[in-house]
């Protein structure tokens, strides 16, 4: 419990929500609520132990890093433009205020990217001399273990069995340890990270790191090729996708959280802090559309290791960010979960699944490396030979039952989306062979793609529904059929695609929002809209000439973002509330793709 101190009045913590900002540096990330409370941060990397877990634990034992103002009135929060630096202003009832600047250092030093495991918080008075207090609770082992705290002259150490964190600060250590409020009359700095001494002064280090980090992100954003319209939304989405890269290996996490339910009290709680090949492909494709190929090159390192590790055999739909194959799913029953809606899961059973669309996602993710002359390391004959082994898996598996892209745990079918992506693998291998002047291999892969295409068109079409169904010989509808135009399988003007879109709009849409599928799954019928499906609909509408409708739905999705421009996985069609893991890369991809597709061209304005 928080002890009372004299006659101080501090507001209780804000209830858990996804009104969060994210900071990070491509090594770790932290989620910060609208009152500047760090409620989620896993260390030493995305899939690590949450040293701050208040997002999933509302008990008295929840861990967080709060900086509070006495007599709280209201708050404002925004990003420094074109950066991953978050600023929060807290106001009291007397008109006094303070500003908290949060970031994870990332900039170039000694010809390489400097990205320490460090959360930097700078606090300064804006109006008057408000009283504030620091509430810093570190926990280890998913909240089970309290650290031993030791004190130095200007630092506190939080000692655990597997990790020790050090807080370097120029604030009073006594006030921090006692949670005593104090007047804020000057800047204070808090640098929480590895158990290492600073080479320079605390204030000087914090100011320098902020200056260099702001400069890094502004230069990075400056190089993006962005559409004319919705520029701020696109830049924020691009930065968020970049923050989802684990640069050490090149993996891209699907989201930074675990166990945020897809819908209230649904039990649909999953751990997304891993690299799905499907999601990662769409991330690099979206960033490539903005001419940001650095993330692609990092991801290709990771993807190449996956392909070599598979050696022509089964490829999992996801791996750990360090290429871990085993991700056993366990329950943290001592944690209540987001808004007490558990269970809290660590690990993901989907690593055991057979999802045959993965072979298409591998080839699609790697294909640009054979064609793009900007890349520092273009792919060639050796890489093509390894990808051909992936293609052979696609040939063998495209018409075999699997769990599908939605990872159904108790039902296997020959899913149209899986067959479609296997077709895409063969189609792209044929194009790569032509680029490499291997005519015989091009004919082989073109032939395989033609056979697959004919069968998909025949067996996934449902005369009953007058639409492409979710499985061969099936009749249920699935939004993933919209990917047929995304990967170039069918022309948007084809009457069969138009009929499919019409059927999906009739049966899967709640106003502007689109659900994934209509058939009940392991947990019943989906309640919330899946954001990426709504964005697929926007793309389809734009491609068939219904751009006004597409723009209107896109504006609805932009309004569904939180106060700093971020989206989770799902949106409730009635309340408009965000659900699912956060921030969801798939959803941020949709913002970029829709803006690029719908924006007026630059030459109409400049």
C-alpha positions as CSV (number, residue, x, y, z in Angstrom):
1,X,0.0,0.0,0.0
2,X,1.1,3.6,-0.6
3,X,1.7,5.3,2.8
4,X,0.0,8.6,3.6
5,X,2.3,11.6,4.1
6,X,1.2,14.7,6.0
7,X,-1.9,16.2,4.3
8,X,-0.9,15.3,0.8
9,X,-3.5,14.4,-1.7
10,X,-2.7,12.3,-4.7
11,X,-5.2,10.9,-7.1
12,X,-5.4,7.1,-7.4
13,X,-3.8,5.5,-10.4
14,X,-5.7,5.7,-13.7
15,X,-7.6,2.5,-14.4
16,X,-6.0,0.2,-16.9
17,X,-6.7,1.1,-20.5
18,X,-5.0,1.1,-23.8
19,X,-4.7,4.9,-23.7
20,X,-0.9,4.3,-23.7
21,X,2.1,5.7,-25.4
22,X,5.0,3.5,-26.4
23,X,8.7,4.3,-26.2
24,X,11.6,2.0,-27.2
25,X,14.8,1.7,-29.0
26,X,14.6,-1.6,-31.0
27,X,15.9,-3.6,-28.0
28,X,13.1,-3.1,-25.5
29,X,10.0,-1.0,-25.0
30,X,7.8,0.5,-22.3
31,X,4.1,1.5,-22.3
32,X,3.2,4.7,-20.4
33,X,-0.3,5.7,-19.5
34,X,-1.8,9.1,-20.0
35,X,-0.6,10.3,-16.5
36,X,3.0,9.2,-17.2
37,X,2.9,5.9,-15.2
38,X,5.0,3.2,-16.8
39,X,2.6,0.2,-16.6
40,X,4.4,-2.3,-18.8
41,X,8.1,-2.9,-19.5
42,X,9.7,-6.2,-20.2
43,X,13.5,-6.6,-19.8
44,X,16.1,-7.2,-21.0
45,X,14.1,-7.6,-24.3
46,X,10.5,-7.6,-25.6
47,X,9.7,-11.2,-24.4
48,X,11.4,-10.8,-21.1
49,X,10.1,-10.6,-17.5
50,X,7.8,-7.5,-17.0
51,X,9.6,-5.5,-14.4
52,X,6.5,-3.2,-14.6
53,X,3.3,-5.2,-14.9
54,X,0.5,-2.9,-13.7
55,X,-1.2,-3.3,-17.1
56,X,-2.0,-6.9,-16.1
57,X,-2.1,-6.6,-12.4
58,X,-4.5,-4.3,-10.5
59,X,-3.6,-5.6,-7.1
60,X,-1.6,-3.8,-4.4
61,X,1.4,-5.8,-5.6
62,X,1.4,-4.4,-9.1
63,X,4.7,-2.9,-10.3
64,X,4.9,0.4,-12.0
65,X,7.0,3.6,-12.3
66,X,4.8,6.6,-11.5
67,X,5.6,10.3,-11.3
68,X,2.6,12.0,-9.7
69,X,1.6,15.6,-9.0
70,X,-0.2,16.6,-5.9
71,X,-3.9,17.7,-6.3
72,X,-4.0,16.3,-9.8
73,X,-6.4,18.1,-12.1
74,X,-5.7,16.8,-15.7
75,X,-3.0,15.7,-18.1
76,X,-1.9,16.2,-21.6
77,X,0.3,13.8,-23.6
78,X,1.9,13.8,-27.0
79,X,4.9,12.7,-28.9
80,X,7.7,15.1,-29.9
81,X,6.9,15.4,-33.6
82,X,8.4,12.7,-35.8
83,X,10.2,11.0,-32.9
84,X,9.6,8.2,-30.3
85,X,10.1,10.7,-27.4
86,X,6.9,11.0,-25.3
87,X,6.0,14.1,-23.3
88,X,3.3,14.3,-20.6
89,X,2.2,17.4,-18.8
90,X,0.5,17.0,-15.4
91,X,-1.6,19.9,-14.0
92,X,-2.8,20.5,-10.4
93,X,-5.9,22.3,-9.2
94,X,-3.9,25.5,-8.5
95,X,-2.7,25.9,-12.1
96,X,0.8,24.5,-11.4
97,X,2.2,22.0,-13.8
98,X,5.2,19.8,-14.6
99,X,6.4,18.0,-17.7
100,X,7.8,14.5,-18.0
101,X,9.8,13.5,-21.0
102,X,10.2,9.7,-21.6
103,X,12.4,7.9,-24.1
104,X,14.7,5.0,-24.6
105,X,18.1,6.2,-26.0
106,X,18.8,5.4,-29.6
107,X,21.3,7.2,-31.8
108,X,24.6,6.6,-33.7
109,X,27.8,6.5,-31.7
110,X,31.2,5.2,-32.9
111,X,29.7,4.2,-36.2
112,X,27.0,2.0,-34.8
113,X,23.6,2.3,-33.2
114,X,23.8,3.0,-29.4
115,X,20.6,1.5,-27.8
116,X,21.3,0.7,-24.1
117,X,18.8,-1.0,-21.9
118,X,17.8,2.3,-20.3
119,X,14.6,4.2,-19.7
120,X,15.2,7.9,-19.3
121,X,12.7,10.2,-17.5
122,X,13.2,13.9,-17.3
123,X,10.9,16.0,-15.1
124,X,10.8,19.8,-15.1
125,X,8.4,22.4,-13.6
126,X,6.4,24.3,-16.1
127,X,4.2,26.6,-13.9
128,X,4.8,27.3,-10.3
129,X,6.5,24.8,-7.9
130,X,4.2,21.8,-7.8
131,X,4.7,19.0,-5.3
132,X,5.4,15.6,-6.8
133,X,6.2,12.1,-5.7
134,X,7.9,9.2,-7.3
135,X,6.4,5.7,-7.0
136,X,8.9,3.2,-8.2
137,X,8.1,-0.5,-7.7
138,X,10.2,-3.0,-9.5
139,X,9.2,-6.7,-9.5
140,X,10.8,-9.8,-11.0
141,X,9.5,-13.2,-11.9
142,X,6.2,-12.0,-13.3
143,X,5.5,-10.0,-10.1
144,X,6.3,-12.8,-7.7
145,X,9.7,-11.5,-6.4
146,X,10.6,-8.2,-4.8
147,X,14.1,-7.1,-5.3
148,X,16.6,-6.3,-2.6
149,X,17.3,-2.6,-2.8
150,X,20.7,-1.1,-2.1
151,X,21.7,2.5,-2.1
152,X,24.6,4.4,-3.4
153,X,25.4,8.1,-3.4
154,X,23.3,8.9,-6.4
155,X,21.7,5.6,-7.3
156,X,19.5,2.8,-6.1
157,X,20.0,-0.9,-7.1
158,X,17.1,-3.3,-7.5
159,X,18.8,-6.7,-7.1
160,X,17.2,-9.8,-8.4
161,X,18.3,-13.3,-9.1
162,X,18.4,-12.9,-12.9
163,X,18.5,-9.2,-13.4
164,X,19.7,-6.2,-11.4
165,X,18.5,-2.7,-12.4
166,X,20.1,0.6,-11.4
167,X,18.4,3.9,-11.0
168,X,20.8,6.8,-11.4
169,X,19.1,10.0,-10.3
170,X,19.7,13.6,-9.1
171,X,16.5,13.5,-7.1
172,X,16.5,12.7,-3.4
173,X,17.0,9.0,-2.8
174,X,15.3,9.4,0.6
175,X,12.2,10.8,-1.1
176,X,12.1,8.0,-3.6
177,X,12.5,5.3,-1.0
178,X,9.9,6.8,1.4
179,X,7.5,8.0,-1.4
180,X,7.7,11.4,0.3
181,X,6.2,14.3,-1.8
182,X,8.6,17.1,-2.5
183,X,8.6,20.5,-4.2
184,X,9.7,20.5,-7.8
185,X,11.8,23.6,-8.2
186,X,14.3,22.4,-10.8
187,X,14.8,19.6,-13.3
188,X,15.1,16.0,-12.0
189,X,16.4,13.1,-14.0
190,X,15.8,9.4,-13.6
191,X,17.8,6.9,-15.7
192,X,16.7,3.3,-15.0
193,X,18.7,0.5,-16.7
194,X,21.6,-1.9,-16.5
195,X,23.6,-2.0,-13.3
196,X,26.4,0.2,-14.7
197,X,27.9,3.5,-13.6
198,X,27.5,6.5,-15.9
199,X,30.6,7.9,-17.6
200,X,29.2,11.4,-17.2
201,X,27.0,13.4,-14.9
202,X,23.3,12.3,-14.5
203,X,21.8,15.6,-15.8
204,X,24.3,15.9,-18.6
205,X,23.8,12.3,-19.7
206,X,20.0,12.6,-19.8
207,X,20.1,15.9,-21.7
208,X,22.6,14.6,-24.3
209,X,20.7,11.3,-24.7
210,X,17.5,13.2,-25.3
211,X,19.1,15.6,-27.8
212,X,20.7,12.7,-29.8
213,X,17.6,10.5,-29.7
214,X,15.3,13.3,-31.0
215,X,17.8,14.0,-33.7
216,X,18.0,10.3,-34.7
217,X,14.3,9.9,-35.1
218,X,13.8,13.2,-36.9
219,X,16.5,12.1,-39.4
220,X,14.9,8.7,-39.8
221,X,11.5,10.2,-40.4
222,X,12.9,12.7,-42.8
223,X,14.0,9.9,-45.1
224,X,10.5,8.4,-45.4
225,X,8.7,8.7,-48.7
226,X,5.3,9.5,-47.3
227,X,1.9,10.2,-49.0
228,X,0.6,13.7,-49.2
229,X,-2.4,13.1,-47.0
230,X,-2.5,11.8,-43.4
231,X,1.3,12.4,-42.9
232,X,1.3,12.5,-39.1
233,X,-0.7,9.2,-38.9
234,X,1.7,7.5,-41.3
235,X,4.9,8.8,-39.6
236,X,3.5,7.6,-36.2
237,X,2.7,4.2,-37.6
238,X,6.1,3.9,-39.3
239,X,7.9,4.8,-36.0
240,X,5.8,2.3,-34.1
241,X,6.6,-0.5,-36.6
242,X,10.3,0.4,-36.4
243,X,10.1,0.2,-32.6
244,X,8.7,-3.4,-33.0
245,X,12.0,-4.5,-34.5
246,X,14.4,-6.5,-32.3
247,X,17.5,-5.3,-34.0
248,X,19.9,-7.7,-32.3
249,X,18.5,-10.6,-34.4
250,X,16.2,-8.8,-37.0
251,X,13.0,-10.3,-35.6
252,X,9.8,-8.2,-35.5
253,X,7.3,-8.7,-32.7
254,X,3.6,-8.8,-33.5
255,X,2.9,-6.6,-30.4
256,X,4.6,-5.6,-27.2
257,X,2.1,-7.1,-24.8
258,X,0.6,-10.4,-23.8
259,X,-2.9,-11.3,-22.7
260,X,-4.9,-8.2,-23.6
261,X,-8.3,-9.8,-24.4
262,X,-9.6,-9.7,-27.9
263,X,-13.0,-8.9,-26.4
264,X,-14.3,-8.3,-22.9
265,X,-14.4,-11.5,-20.8
266,X,-13.7,-13.6,-23.9
267,X,-10.8,-15.7,-22.6
268,X,-9.0,-14.8,-25.9
269,X,-5.7,-13.8,-24.3
270,X,-2.5,-14.5,-26.2
271,X,1.2,-13.7,-25.9
272,X,2.2,-11.7,-29.0
273,X,5.8,-10.8,-28.0
274,X,7.2,-13.1,-30.7
275,X,7.9,-13.0,-34.4
276,X,5.2,-14.3,-36.7
277,X,6.4,-14.7,-40.3
278,X,3.0,-13.5,-41.5
279,X,2.9,-10.3,-39.5
280,X,6.6,-9.5,-40.2
281,X,6.1,-9.8,-43.9
282,X,3.3,-7.2,-43.8
283,X,5.4,-4.9,-41.6
284,X,8.4,-4.9,-44.0
285,X,6.1,-4.5,-47.0
286,X,4.4,-1.4,-45.4
287,X,7.8,0.2,-44.5
288,X,9.1,-0.6,-48.0
289,X,6.2,1.4,-49.4
290,X,7.6,4.4,-47.5
291,X,11.2,3.6,-48.9
292,X,12.4,2.5,-45.5
293,X,14.4,-0.6,-46.4
294,X,16.6,-0.8,-43.3
295,X,14.1,-2.8,-41.4
296,X,13.8,-5.2,-44.3
297,X,17.5,-5.8,-44.3
298,X,17.5,-6.5,-40.6
299,X,14.5,-8.9,-41.0
300,X,16.2,-10.7,-43.8
301,X,19.0,-11.7,-41.5
302,X,16.5,-13.3,-39.1
303,X,14.4,-14.9,-42.0
304,X,17.6,-16.4,-43.5
305,X,18.3,-18.1,-40.3
306,X,14.8,-19.5,-40.1
307,X,15.1,-20.9,-43.6
308,X,18.5,-22.5,-43.0
309,X,17.3,-23.9,-39.7
310,X,14.3,-25.6,-41.4
311,X,16.5,-27.2,-44.0
312,X,13.7,-27.8,-46.4
313,X,11.3,-29.1,-43.8
314,X,8.5,-27.7,-41.6
315,X,8.6,-24.0,-40.8
316,X,6.7,-22.8,-37.7
317,X,4.4,-19.9,-38.0
318,X,6.3,-18.1,-35.3
319,X,9.5,-18.2,-33.4
320,X,11.0,-16.4,-30.5
321,X,12.8,-13.2,-31.2
322,X,16.1,-15.0,-30.6
323,X,15.0,-17.8,-33.1
324,X,13.7,-20.0,-30.2
325,X,11.6,-22.8,-31.5
326,X,10.0,-23.9,-28.2
327,X,7.6,-21.3,-26.8
328,X,5.6,-23.4,-24.3
329,X,2.4,-21.7,-23.2
330,X,1.9,-21.4,-19.5
331,X,-0.6,-19.5,-17.3
332,X,0.4,-16.9,-14.7
333,X,-2.6,-17.6,-12.4
334,X,-1.4,-15.2,-9.7
335,X,-2.0,-12.3,-12.1
336,X,-5.6,-11.1,-12.6
337,X,-5.1,-9.9,-16.1
338,X,-6.1,-6.8,-17.9
339,X,-9.1,-5.3,-16.0
340,X,-9.2,-8.7,-14.2
341,X,-9.9,-10.5,-17.4
342,X,-7.5,-13.4,-17.5
343,X,-5.9,-15.7,-18.1
344,X,-2.4,-14.2,-18.4
345,X,-0.4,-16.4,-20.8
346,X,3.3,-16.6,-21.4
347,X,4.4,-18.4,-24.5
348,X,2.2,-19.3,-27.4
349,X,1.0,-22.8,-28.4
350,X,0.7,-21.7,-32.0
351,X,4.4,-22.5,-32.4
352,X,3.2,-26.1,-32.5
353,X,0.7,-25.4,-35.4
354,X,1.0,-26.3,-39.0
355,X,0.0,-23.1,-40.9
356,X,0.9,-23.6,-44.5
357,X,0.6,-19.9,-45.4
358,X,3.9,-19.6,-43.8
359,X,5.7,-20.7,-46.9
360,X,4.3,-17.9,-48.9
361,X,5.1,-15.4,-46.2
362,X,8.7,-16.5,-46.2
363,X,9.1,-16.1,-50.0
364,X,7.2,-12.9,-50.1
365,X,9.3,-11.5,-47.3
366,X,12.5,-12.3,-49.1
367,X,11.5,-11.6,-52.7
368,X,12.4,-7.9,-52.7
369,X,16.0,-8.8,-51.9
370,X,16.4,-10.2,-55.4
371,X,15.1,-7.1,-57.2
372,X,16.0,-4.0,-55.1
373,X,19.3,-2.6,-56.1
374,X,19.4,-0.2,-53.1
375,X,20.1,-3.0,-50.7
376,X,23.5,-3.4,-49.2
377,X,23.2,-7.2,-49.4
378,X,21.2,-8.3,-52.4
379,X,20.2,-11.9,-52.6
380,X,21.5,-14.2,-55.4
381,X,21.7,-17.8,-56.6
382,X,22.6,-19.3,-53.2
383,X,19.6,-17.6,-51.4
384,X,17.3,-18.6,-54.3
385,X,18.3,-22.3,-53.9
386,X,17.4,-22.1,-50.2
387,X,14.1,-20.5,-51.0
388,X,13.3,-23.2,-53.6
389,X,13.3,-25.7,-50.7
390,X,10.6,-23.5,-49.0
391,X,8.7,-23.5,-52.3
392,X,8.7,-27.3,-52.5
393,X,7.1,-27.3,-49.1
394,X,4.4,-25.0,-50.5
395,X,3.9,-27.5,-53.3
396,X,3.5,-30.4,-50.9
397,X,1.3,-28.6,-48.4
398,X,-1.0,-26.2,-50.2
399,X,-3.9,-28.7,-50.4
400,X,-3.4,-30.2,-46.9
401,X,-5.5,-29.3,-43.8
402,X,-3.9,-26.9,-41.4
403,X,-4.8,-24.5,-38.5
404,X,-5.1,-21.6,-40.9
405,X,-3.9,-18.0,-40.5
406,X,-6.3,-17.4,-37.6
407,X,-4.7,-20.3,-35.7
408,X,-7.7,-22.4,-34.9
409,X,-6.7,-24.8,-32.1
410,X,-9.4,-27.5,-32.5
411,X,-10.2,-27.6,-36.2
412,X,-8.2,-28.3,-39.3
413,X,-9.3,-27.6,-42.9
414,X,-7.7,-26.9,-46.3
415,X,-7.8,-23.1,-45.8
416,X,-8.1,-20.9,-48.9
417,X,-5.7,-18.4,-47.3
418,X,-3.1,-21.0,-46.8
419,X,-3.4,-22.3,-50.4
420,X,-3.3,-18.7,-51.6
421,X,0.0,-18.0,-49.9
422,X,1.5,-21.2,-51.2
423,X,0.5,-20.1,-54.7
424,X,2.2,-16.7,-53.9
425,X,5.4,-18.6,-53.0
426,X,5.5,-20.3,-56.3
427,X,4.5,-17.3,-58.3
428,X,7.3,-15.1,-56.7
429,X,9.9,-17.9,-57.1
430,X,9.1,-17.9,-60.8
431,X,9.7,-14.1,-60.9
432,X,12.9,-14.4,-59.0
433,X,14.2,-17.1,-61.4
434,X,13.6,-14.7,-64.3
435,X,15.5,-12.0,-62.5
436,X,18.4,-14.5,-62.0
437,X,18.2,-15.6,-65.7
438,X,17.2,-19.2,-64.7
439,X,14.6,-19.8,-67.4
440,X,14.2,-23.5,-66.6
441,X,13.4,-22.8,-63.0
442,X,11.1,-20.0,-63.9
443,X,9.1,-22.4,-66.1
444,X,8.9,-24.9,-63.3
445,X,7.6,-22.5,-60.7
446,X,5.3,-20.8,-63.1
447,X,3.8,-24.2,-63.8
448,X,3.4,-25.0,-60.2
449,X,1.7,-21.7,-59.6
450,X,-0.7,-22.3,-62.5
451,X,-1.8,-25.7,-61.2
452,X,-2.4,-24.2,-57.8
453,X,-4.3,-21.2,-59.1
454,X,-6.7,-23.3,-61.1
455,X,-7.5,-25.5,-58.1
456,X,-7.9,-22.6,-55.7
457,X,-10.3,-20.9,-58.1
458,X,-12.3,-24.1,-58.5
459,X,-12.4,-25.5,-55.0
460,X,-12.6,-22.4,-52.8
461,X,-15.5,-20.9,-54.8
462,X,-18.9,-21.5,-53.1
463,X,-21.9,-21.5,-55.5
464,X,-24.2,-21.4,-52.4
465,X,-22.6,-18.2,-51.1
466,X,-21.5,-16.8,-54.4
467,X,-18.1,-16.0,-52.9
468,X,-14.7,-17.5,-52.2
469,X,-15.1,-19.5,-49.0
470,X,-12.6,-19.9,-46.2
471,X,-11.8,-23.5,-47.1
472,X,-11.8,-25.9,-50.1
473,X,-15.4,-27.2,-50.5
474,X,-16.6,-25.0,-47.6
475,X,-19.3,-22.3,-47.4
476,X,-18.2,-20.1,-44.4
477,X,-16.9,-16.6,-45.2
478,X,-13.6,-15.3,-44.1
479,X,-12.1,-11.8,-44.6
480,X,-8.7,-13.4,-45.6
481,X,-10.2,-13.9,-49.1
482,X,-9.5,-10.2,-49.6
483,X,-5.8,-11.1,-49.7
484,X,-6.4,-12.5,-53.2
485,X,-5.8,-9.0,-54.6
486,X,-3.2,-8.1,-52.1
487,X,-0.8,-10.8,-53.5
488,X,-1.9,-10.4,-57.2
489,X,-3.8,-13.7,-57.4
490,X,-6.9,-12.2,-59.0
491,X,-7.8,-9.0,-60.7
492,X,-9.9,-6.6,-58.6
493,X,-12.4,-6.2,-61.5
494,X,-13.1,-10.0,-61.6
495,X,-16.8,-10.5,-61.0
496,X,-16.0,-13.3,-58.5
497,X,-13.9,-11.0,-56.4
498,X,-16.6,-8.3,-56.5
499,X,-19.2,-10.9,-55.4
500,X,-16.9,-12.0,-52.6
501,X,-16.4,-8.5,-51.3
502,X,-20.2,-7.9,-51.4
503,X,-20.8,-11.1,-49.4
504,X,-18.2,-10.2,-46.8
505,X,-19.6,-6.7,-46.4
506,X,-23.1,-8.2,-45.8
507,X,-22.1,-10.9,-43.4
508,X,-18.9,-9.8,-41.6
509,X,-19.3,-6.0,-41.3
510,X,-20.7,-4.0,-38.4
511,X,-20.9,-0.7,-40.1
512,X,-17.4,0.3,-41.1
513,X,-15.8,-2.5,-39.1
514,X,-15.0,-6.0,-40.3
515,X,-14.7,-9.2,-38.3
516,X,-12.4,-12.0,-39.3
517,X,-14.9,-14.8,-40.0
518,X,-18.5,-15.8,-39.4
519,X,-18.2,-19.4,-38.2
520,X,-17.8,-20.0,-34.4
521,X,-14.3,-20.9,-33.3
522,X,-12.9,-22.5,-30.1
523,X,-14.4,-19.6,-28.1
524,X,-17.6,-19.0,-30.0
525,X,-18.3,-16.3,-32.5
526,X,-15.9,-13.3,-32.6
527,X,-17.4,-10.2,-30.9
528,X,-15.0,-7.5,-32.0
529,X,-13.8,-6.3,-35.4
530,X,-10.3,-7.3,-36.4
531,X,-8.6,-4.0,-37.5
532,X,-6.4,-5.4,-40.3
533,X,-9.6,-6.9,-41.9
534,X,-11.1,-3.5,-41.9
535,X,-8.0,-2.2,-43.6
536,X,-8.2,-5.0,-46.2
537,X,-11.7,-3.9,-46.9
538,X,-10.5,-0.3,-47.4
539,X,-7.9,-1.5,-49.9
540,X,-10.4,-3.6,-51.8
541,X,-12.9,-0.8,-52.0
542,X,-10.2,1.6,-53.3
543,X,-9.0,-0.9,-55.9
544,X,-12.5,-1.4,-57.4
545,X,-13.2,2.3,-57.6
546,X,-15.2,2.9,-54.4
547,X,-12.7,5.4,-53.1
548,X,-15.2,7.7,-51.3
549,X,-16.4,4.8,-49.2
550,X,-12.8,3.7,-48.6
551,X,-11.8,7.1,-47.4
552,X,-14.8,7.4,-45.0
553,X,-14.0,4.0,-43.4
554,X,-10.3,5.0,-43.2
555,X,-11.3,8.2,-41.3
556,X,-13.3,6.1,-38.9
557,X,-10.3,3.9,-38.3
558,X,-8.1,6.9,-37.7
559,X,-10.6,8.2,-35.1
560,X,-10.4,4.8,-33.4
561,X,-6.8,5.3,-32.5
562,X,-5.9,6.4,-29.1
563,X,-4.8,9.9,-28.1
564,X,-1.2,9.5,-29.4
565,X,-2.2,7.7,-32.7
566,X,-1.8,4.0,-31.8
567,X,-4.0,1.0,-32.4
568,X,-4.5,-2.3,-30.8
569,X,-5.6,-5.5,-32.6
570,X,-9.4,-5.2,-32.3
571,X,-12.1,-2.5,-32.1
572,X,-15.4,-3.0,-30.5
573,X,-18.0,-2.1,-33.1
574,X,-20.5,-0.7,-30.5
575,X,-18.3,1.1,-27.9
576,X,-15.4,1.9,-30.3
577,X,-13.1,0.7,-27.5
578,X,-9.7,-0.9,-28.3
579,X,-9.1,-4.5,-27.4
580,X,-6.3,-7.0,-28.1
581,X,-2.6,-6.8,-27.8
582,X,-1.0,-3.4,-28.2
583,X,0.4,-1.7,-30.2
584,X,-0.5,-4.2,-32.9
585,X,1.8,-4.1,-35.9
586,X,-0.9,-5.5,-38.2
587,X,-3.1,-2.5,-37.4
588,X,-0.3,0.0,-37.8
589,X,0.5,-1.6,-41.2
590,X,-3.1,-1.0,-42.2
591,X,-2.8,2.8,-41.5
592,X,0.2,3.0,-43.8
593,X,-1.3,0.9,-46.6
594,X,-4.6,2.7,-46.6
595,X,-2.9,6.2,-46.6
596,X,-0.6,5.2,-49.5
597,X,-3.5,3.7,-51.4
598,X,-6.0,6.6,-50.9
599,X,-3.9,9.8,-50.7
600,X,-3.9,12.4,-53.4
601,X,-0.6,12.5,-55.3
602,X,2.0,15.1,-54.4
603,X,1.9,16.6,-57.9
604,X,-1.7,17.7,-57.4
605,X,-0.6,20.1,-54.6
606,X,3.0,21.1,-55.1
